[in-house]
Amino acid sequence: MVKTNKILFAVMLLIAVVIGTSLVCHGNAMAPPSIVIIVPNEPNNLELGIEWNEEYVKANRINKIVEAHYTFYLYSFRSTKKINLIIDTEDRTFQIPLDGDLKSHTNVFTLDLENQTLTMEKSLSRSATLVSIRVFLTLTIEALVFLIFGYRQKKSWIIFLVINLITQGFLNIWLAGFGPLTTGYVILALIFAEILILIVEMFTLLIFIKEHRRLRTALFVLLANLLSLIVGGYLITILPL
């Protein structure tokens, strides 16, 4: 019993260290007022800029795996009445007016280069794809840990998959609601959400999975959620929100 308590304490201490480190690294100030242009399948030599009061401001470019984000900060021109987005590609240049489309703080648009249109917010199909990728990768990691811990019964796997699809599905759908420039806040949200998920999974799996001793199941839940936190935090930095 003493040995068991020491093992549990060591694993929980490791999780606390990881969480504490993440809190220090990713806490930051509130994001400034901004315009974010999401460009799926970005072509080469694309340049975006904003024209206002006969001046031109070039966008800051942020590369992600499947798309690029072009950002402007509104400190200089948020009060102007006429703003045009200038799109410059290898074979054409065109502009789209932003008059009347800007909110008070964060403005997210999706640019369709083929149709030369700009749509408010992120597309539903894009969000669904990104959520599916994150859930799949996270479940794959946790399933490998589940297998390594020696769980082989069909009932155990069904319980594992159902619980994780529910918790990871809700988590990633919730995270998808954050803006593209809120990576630090999303990581903080991920940390607190993973703590809640750990509690839910601990109680649920300890109650329903009987294939091995409760200690093994508890250790699996702790390790799997620690890895899920690390993988989820990494995916947030390389995949768009």
N, C-alpha and C positions, 0 to 999 in steps of 0.2 A: 504493500500500500504506500509506503514511504517512497519507494522507487517510482511508482506510478505518478505520485504527486510531483516529484522532481522533474519527470519528463514533461508533464503538462506545463509546469511552471517555466521550463526552459523554452518550450515552443511559444508560449504566450509572451515571454520576454522578447523573443526574436521578432514576433509580430509587432510588439509595442515599439521596438527600435526602428523597424522599417516605417511604421506609421509616423513616428516622431520625426524621422529624417525627411519624409515626404512633406510634412507640414512646414518644416523650416525652409525647404528648397522651393516650394511652390506658392507660398503666400506672397501676394503682391498687392499693389494699389489697384483701385478701380480702373477699368479700361476707359480711355478717353472717348468722346463722341467720334463716331467713325462711319465710313461707307465701306462695305466689303462687297466686291464683285467676284462671285464664284464662276470659274470658267472650266467646265468639264472638258476633258480631252484637249487640253490647251495645245495649239499649234506652235511651231517654232517662230521666233522673232515677233511674238505678239507684244504690243505695248498699249497700255491703257493710261489715259490721262484725263484730267478734268479742266475744262475751260470756264473761267468765271471772271467777270469784270475785265475782259480782255487780257487775262493772265492765264498761264498754263501750269498745272501741277501734275507731275508724273506720279503714278501709283507705286507704292511699295509692293513688291512681289514676294509671296510666300509659297514655296513649293510643297505639295503633298503628293502622295503616291499616285492618286487617280485624277487629280485636278490641281489647279493653282488658284490662290486667293490674291486679289489685287486690292490693296487697302489705301484709303485716304482718311486723314484725320480732319475733323471739322472745326478746329480752333480758328483757322484763318478765314474760312469762307462759309460758315454755317448760316450767316445772316444774309447772304446775298440772295437776290430774287431769281437770278437766272444761272443755272448750272448745266453744262453739257458734258456728257461722257464722250470722249474721243477714243475710237477704237482703230488701231493701226496694225494691219497684218502685212504679210509679204505682197499680197496682190490687191489689197483694197484698204481704203480708209473711209470710215463713216462715223456719224455721231448720233447719240440718243439723248434727248433732253431729260433732265431729272427734275424739272420744275414741279413742285407740288407733291413729289413722291417721298421727300425726306422726312424722317421722324425726328424727335428731339435728341435722340442719343445714338442708338445702333441701327444702321440701315444695311440690310443684307439683300443682295440681288443675285440672280442667276442669269448669266449672259449666254444666249444662243447665237453663236457666230453665224451659223448657216442661215438662219432666218432673220438675223440682225434684230433680235428682240431682247428686251431686258424684263425679267419677271421678278416681282417682289418675293422675298424669302427663298427658302430652299425647296427643291422639288420633292414631292412625296416619294417618288420612285428612288431617288438618290438616297434619301434617309433610310428607306426600307432596305436597300442594298448594303449600306454601311452598318446598319444594326445587325443584319444577317451575318456579315463577315465577322464582326466582333463576337457575336454569340457563338458562332461556329468555332472560332479559334480558341475562345475561352473554354468551351465544352470539350474540345479536343485535349487541351492541357489537363483539365480535371479528370477526364476519362482515363488518360494514361496513368495518372496518380492512383485512381480507383483500381485500375488493373494491377499496378505494382503492389498495392496493399493486399492483393489476393482475393478480391471479390469476383466471383465467377457465376453465382446463381442468377438466373433470369429475373427473379423477383427483385433482387438487390439492384440490378441494372435498370429495371423499369422505374423503381423508386428514385434512383439517382438521376435518371434522365428527366423525369417529370418535374422533380423539385428544381433542378438546375435550369431547365427550359423556362420555368415560371420566374425564378429569381433573376437570372441573367437577361431574360427577355424584357421584363419590366425595367431592370436597371438600365439597359442600353437604350430602350425607348425613351426613358426619362433623360438620359444624358444627351440624346439627339436633339433635345429642345434647347440646348445651350448654343450660344453664338460661336462663330468660327474663331473669334479672337479671345475666347474665355478659357484657354487651356488651363491656366493656373487654378481657376475656380472649379473647373470640371474635375481636376485631380483631387481637390479638397472634397468635392461632392462624392467622388468615387470612394475615397477613404471612408467617409462616414456611412455611405451606402453599403460598402463591403462589411463593415462592422455589424450592421443590421442583418445582412444576409448570412453572415457567420452564425449569429444567434439563432436565426430561423432554421438554417440547415442543421445546426447542432441538435436542437431539440427534435426536429422532424426525423432526421436520419437515425438518431439514437432510439427513437420510439419504433420506427418501422423496419429498420434493417437489423436482422438477427443472425446474419451469416457468421459473423465473428464477434469477439468480445467488444463491449462498449468502449473500452480504451482505444482499440484499434480504429474504430469508427470515429471517435473523437479526434484522434491524431490525424486521421485522413481529412476531416473537415477543416481543421486548423491549417494543415499544410496546403490543401487545395485552395483555400481562400487566400492564403498568403501569396501563392503563385498567381492566382486570379488577379489580385491587387497589383502585383508587379507587371504582369502581362497587360492588364487593362490600362495601367498608367503609361506603359510604353506605346500601346496602340494609339492612345490619345495624342501622343507627340508626333506620330508618323501618318496617321489617317485623319482625314478631315472630319469635322463634327457636323 
